Amino acid sequence: MNPIIPKSAFEFLLRLKENNNRDWMQEHKKEYLTNEKALKEFYSEVEKSLNITDEISKTKIFRINRDIRFSKNKTPYNSHRSVSFSRAGAQRRGGYYLRLECGNSYMAGGFFDPNPADLLRIRKEFEMDPSEVREILAKKDFKKAFGGFIQRNAVKTAPRGFNAEDENIDLIRLKSFTVKHDFTDEEVFAPDFKENLIHHYSLLRPFFDYMSDVLTTDLNGVSLLE
């Protein structure tokens, strides 16, 4: 039997959004836990499916409690649920992400805010030879599903040490290399949602394999893992 996302999970999150306080949450804790159990079962099945063709080292379920210490928004809870799946081993880079929220559900994946050494290595690769990544981005299925890299996390002109007039500056100026695909509520509740999600995750693999190769070699193509 296919695991499903229960409509009650979204109904609960909608009511939480309207009653975002600890007293209300405490009164509805049993309902929250029931929905969390169903969501965790779904995440577990997603991880199993990913492990058929990949290797996942960690599934991280993000807390519903918000960190409000440095935020102007003092509401204590998130009105969405999210989870990430980390790939195993130094030779496997990239990660899968899922956000569930009424009217704003999506999957995403890639390399969010890589460390300075990895970011420089990626940029140098794009400066030297972007042909392979551009080929991946231009593939029909990939482009249809994701469009291209999310653009909002980027420097305004050029990173230090790079030429603003470089023909590949559109790639080089990025600080994260991620893509996303939106799902309607109807798609989320559909019996085949897990298969739909896994299909979109699978479209990321050529990109992950390419970036893993970049990040485990130097600019001469010599492995850094041996």
C-alpha positions as CSV (number, residue, x, y, z in Angstrom):
1,M,0.0,0.0,0.0
2,N,1.3,3.4,-1.0
3,P,2.0,5.8,1.9
4,I,0.0,9.0,1.5
5,I,0.1,12.5,2.9
6,P,-3.2,12.8,4.9
7,K,-5.4,15.9,4.2
8,S,-5.7,16.2,8.0
9,A,-2.0,17.2,8.2
10,F,-2.6,20.3,6.0
11,E,-5.9,21.0,7.9
12,F,-4.0,21.0,11.1
13,L,-1.3,23.3,9.8
14,L,-3.8,25.7,8.5
15,R,-5.5,25.9,11.9
16,L,-2.1,26.2,13.6
17,K,-1.3,29.2,11.4
18,E,-4.5,30.9,12.7
19,N,-3.8,29.8,16.3
20,N,0.0,30.0,16.5
21,N,0.5,29.8,20.3
22,R,1.6,27.3,22.8
23,D,-1.8,26.9,24.6
24,W,-3.5,25.9,21.3
25,M,-0.7,23.5,20.4
26,Q,-0.9,21.9,23.8
27,E,-4.7,21.4,23.5
28,H,-4.2,19.8,20.0
29,K,-1.0,17.8,20.7
30,K,-2.7,14.5,20.2
31,E,-3.8,15.6,16.7
32,Y,-0.3,16.9,15.9
33,L,1.3,13.6,17.0
34,T,-1.1,11.6,14.9
35,N,-0.3,13.6,11.8
36,E,3.4,13.5,12.5
37,K,3.3,9.7,12.7
38,A,1.7,9.6,9.2
39,L,4.3,12.0,7.8
40,K,7.2,10.1,9.3
41,E,5.9,6.9,7.7
42,F,5.8,8.8,4.4
43,Y,9.4,10.1,4.8
44,S,10.6,6.6,5.7
45,E,9.1,5.2,2.5
46,V,10.7,8.0,0.5
47,E,14.1,7.2,2.0
48,K,13.7,3.5,1.1
49,S,12.8,4.5,-2.5
50,L,15.8,6.8,-2.7
51,N,18.1,4.0,-1.5
52,I,17.2,1.8,-4.4
53,T,19.4,3.9,-6.8
54,D,21.2,6.2,-4.3
55,E,22.6,5.9,-0.7
56,I,21.1,8.1,2.0
57,S,23.0,8.6,5.2
58,K,20.5,10.7,7.1
59,T,16.9,11.8,7.1
60,K,16.4,15.1,8.9
61,I,12.9,16.1,9.9
62,F,12.9,19.8,10.7
63,R,11.3,20.8,14.0
64,I,7.9,22.4,14.0
65,N,9.2,24.8,16.8
66,R,10.7,28.0,15.4
67,D,13.9,29.5,16.7
68,I,12.6,32.9,17.6
69,R,15.7,34.2,19.5
70,F,16.7,36.7,16.8
71,S,13.5,36.9,14.8
72,K,11.0,39.8,14.8
73,N,8.3,37.1,14.2
74,K,7.7,35.6,17.6
75,T,5.2,33.0,16.6
76,P,6.5,29.7,18.2
77,Y,5.6,27.2,15.4
78,N,6.2,26.7,11.7
79,S,3.0,26.3,9.7
80,H,4.7,23.9,7.3
81,R,6.6,20.6,7.6
82,S,9.9,19.8,5.9
83,V,12.5,17.1,5.6
84,S,15.8,16.6,4.0
85,F,17.7,13.5,2.8
86,S,21.5,13.6,2.9
87,R,23.5,11.5,0.5
88,A,26.2,9.1,2.1
89,G,29.9,9.4,1.7
90,A,32.4,12.0,0.6
91,Q,32.0,10.8,-3.0
92,R,28.3,11.6,-3.0
93,R,27.4,15.3,-2.8
94,G,24.1,17.0,-2.9
95,G,20.9,16.6,-0.9
96,Y,17.1,16.2,-1.4
97,Y,14.5,18.4,0.3
98,L,10.7,18.4,0.7
99,R,8.5,21.1,2.1
100,L,4.8,20.4,2.8
101,E,2.5,23.4,3.2
102,C,-1.0,24.2,2.0
103,G,-0.7,26.0,-1.3
104,N,3.1,26.0,-1.1
105,S,4.5,22.5,-1.3
106,Y,7.7,21.8,-3.2
107,M,10.7,19.6,-3.6
108,A,14.2,21.0,-4.0
109,G,17.7,19.8,-4.3
110,G,21.3,20.7,-4.9
111,F,24.0,22.6,-3.1
112,F,22.7,25.2,-0.7
113,D,25.3,27.7,0.7
114,P,28.4,25.4,0.1
115,N,31.4,26.1,2.3
116,P,34.0,28.6,0.9
117,A,36.4,26.0,-0.5
118,D,33.6,24.1,-2.3
119,L,32.1,27.3,-3.6
120,L,35.4,28.5,-5.0
121,R,36.0,25.1,-6.7
122,I,32.5,25.1,-8.3
123,R,33.0,28.7,-9.6
124,K,36.5,27.8,-11.0
125,E,35.0,24.9,-12.8
126,F,32.2,27.0,-14.3
127,E,34.8,29.6,-15.3
128,M,37.0,27.0,-16.9
129,D,34.5,24.7,-18.6
130,P,30.7,25.1,-18.0
131,S,29.7,22.9,-21.0
132,E,28.7,19.9,-18.9
133,V,26.6,21.7,-16.4
134,R,24.9,23.8,-19.1
135,E,24.1,20.5,-21.0
136,I,22.5,19.2,-17.8
137,L,20.5,22.4,-17.3
138,A,19.3,22.3,-20.9
139,K,18.0,18.7,-20.9
140,K,14.3,18.7,-21.7
141,D,13.1,16.9,-18.6
142,F,15.3,18.8,-16.3
143,K,14.3,22.2,-17.8
144,K,10.6,21.3,-17.7
145,A,10.7,20.2,-14.1
146,F,13.0,22.9,-12.6
147,G,13.5,25.7,-15.2
148,G,17.0,26.4,-13.9
149,F,19.0,27.3,-10.8
150,I,17.2,29.4,-8.1
151,Q,18.7,32.9,-8.6
152,R,18.0,34.7,-5.4
153,N,21.2,33.7,-3.6
154,A,23.8,35.4,-5.7
155,V,26.3,38.3,-5.6
156,K,25.2,41.5,-7.4
157,T,28.1,41.7,-9.9
158,A,31.0,39.2,-9.6
159,P,32.8,37.4,-6.8
160,R,36.2,38.6,-5.8
161,G,38.8,37.2,-8.3
162,F,36.3,36.7,-11.1
163,N,35.6,38.9,-14.2
164,A,32.2,40.5,-14.3
165,E,32.4,40.3,-18.1
166,D,33.0,36.5,-18.1
167,E,30.5,34.9,-20.4
168,N,29.6,32.4,-17.6
169,I,29.0,35.1,-14.9
170,D,25.4,34.0,-14.7
171,L,26.7,30.8,-13.1
172,I,29.7,32.1,-11.3
173,R,27.8,34.8,-9.4
174,L,25.6,32.2,-7.7
175,K,26.2,31.3,-4.0
176,S,23.9,28.3,-4.0
177,F,23.2,25.8,-6.8
178,T,19.7,24.6,-6.2
179,V,16.5,23.9,-8.1
180,K,12.9,23.4,-7.0
181,H,9.6,22.0,-8.3
182,D,6.2,23.0,-7.0
183,F,3.4,20.6,-6.2
184,T,-0.3,21.5,-6.0
185,D,-2.2,20.3,-2.9
186,E,-4.1,17.8,-5.2
187,E,-0.7,16.3,-6.3
188,V,0.4,16.0,-2.6
189,F,-2.7,14.1,-1.6
190,A,-2.7,11.9,-4.7
191,P,-2.0,8.1,-4.2
192,D,1.0,8.4,-6.5
193,F,2.7,11.4,-4.8
194,K,5.6,9.4,-3.6
195,E,6.3,8.2,-7.1
196,N,5.9,11.7,-8.4
197,L,8.4,13.0,-5.8
198,I,10.9,10.2,-6.5
199,H,10.7,10.9,-10.2
200,H,11.7,14.5,-9.6
201,Y,14.4,13.5,-7.2
202,S,15.8,11.2,-9.9
203,L,16.0,14.0,-12.4
204,L,18.7,15.5,-10.0
205,R,21.1,12.6,-10.2
206,P,23.0,13.6,-13.4
207,F,23.5,17.0,-11.8
208,F,24.6,15.5,-8.4
209,D,27.0,13.1,-10.2
210,Y,28.6,15.9,-12.1
211,M,28.9,18.1,-9.0
212,S,30.2,15.2,-7.0
213,D,32.9,14.7,-9.6
214,V,33.8,18.4,-9.5
215,L,34.0,18.6,-5.7
216,T,36.1,15.4,-5.3
217,T,38.8,16.4,-7.9
218,D,41.2,19.3,-8.4
219,L,41.2,21.6,-11.4
220,N,43.4,19.0,-13.2
221,G,40.9,16.3,-12.6
222,V,43.0,14.5,-10.0
223,S,41.0,12.8,-7.3
224,L,41.1,14.4,-3.8
225,L,39.8,11.2,-2.2
226,E,42.7,8.9,-2.9
